[in-house]
Amino acid sequence: MTSLLLDKATRALPCLLTALDGGVDAWRAVEVAGHLVLAADHLVPRLCGHLAGIDLSAQWQDMSTNALLSALARLGDPAAVPAVAETVTAAARHERWSTAASALEALAAFGTAAAPALDTVRGLTGAVDPSVRVAAAATLWAAEGDPAIVVPLLDDLLDSHRHHEAADVLGRIGTPAARVLPRLRNMLTADYEWTRVHAASAMWDIGGQAEGPVVVRTLIAAWQKNDATANHVLACLDRMGTAAEVALPHVRVELTRTRRSGRFSDVAHDEELQRTCRTFLARFS
């Protein structure tokens, strides 16, 4: 498999470098670059150069900036951390909050290698924009892993319109985030099924078996109400394993559908859903 990937990277790389160096169709090259991890040493300096060249004081730069950030995050080379951190700083300075959040999410992808940017990240945990605060907290967790610092930040964000993202990060923290369980249980009474799904998933990841019955009931009810939640629901049911046995009939029915389902009802999400269903069912065969 590695040799196959290396062969693909070897064949694709000259065209990508020409595009990135010459500026002709560079945006197309950026879309592909993130998939060539084995060529990161060639691609990362060029992508960082393009990132540094974006004027974040100008309008309509978010799309190209986000594509570069996404490619760098996928490549995972820590050499990109300074450039991404500088983008965080510049975006915050110009109040480009969406770009700042995306840059923070890219930093989080580097894990502990993002530690040199922690001062920048900490400075944004009190940003006026909740999406930036969530992303900053998630990056602190990925880079530093101190629940005593991160959990209170996310606890406060459960009252914001970014409560889904806050719940997801709390779920990744797991047991050390147990203080938020009562608030997540309250979120299960929300009218919006997506709020219930994110809260229930986090409850399982934090509370485990003790939360199992209510989590399964909540997930199945949300799935039945809104098919778009299926990927998120199945991902949690799969993590639950045998604790979600009561969901077996619903999963079997999903595999009999003759139409695409899942998030956006597109090919990628439907195929992901099918794979997760089969993985889940295999535990009980």
Secondary structure as UniProt FT lines:
FT   HELIX           2..22
FT   TURN            24..25
FT   HELIX           26..33
FT   TURN            34..35
FT   HELIX           37..39
FT   HELIX           40..52
FT   TURN            56..57
FT   HELIX           62..75
FT   HELIX           78..80
FT   HELIX           81..93
FT   TURN            94..95
FT   HELIX           97..109
FT   HELIX           111..117
FT   HELIX           118..122
FT   TURN            123..126
FT   HELIX           130..143
FT   HELIX           147..157
FT   TURN            158..159
FT   TURN            161..162
FT   HELIX           163..173
FT   HELIX           175..180
FT   HELIX           181..187
FT   TURN            188..189
FT   HELIX           193..207
FT   HELIX           208..211
FT   HELIX           212..225
FT   HELIX           227..229
FT   HELIX           230..240
FT   HELIX           241..247
FT   HELIX           248..256
FT   HELIX           263..265
FT   HELIX           267..282
FT   TURN            283..284
//
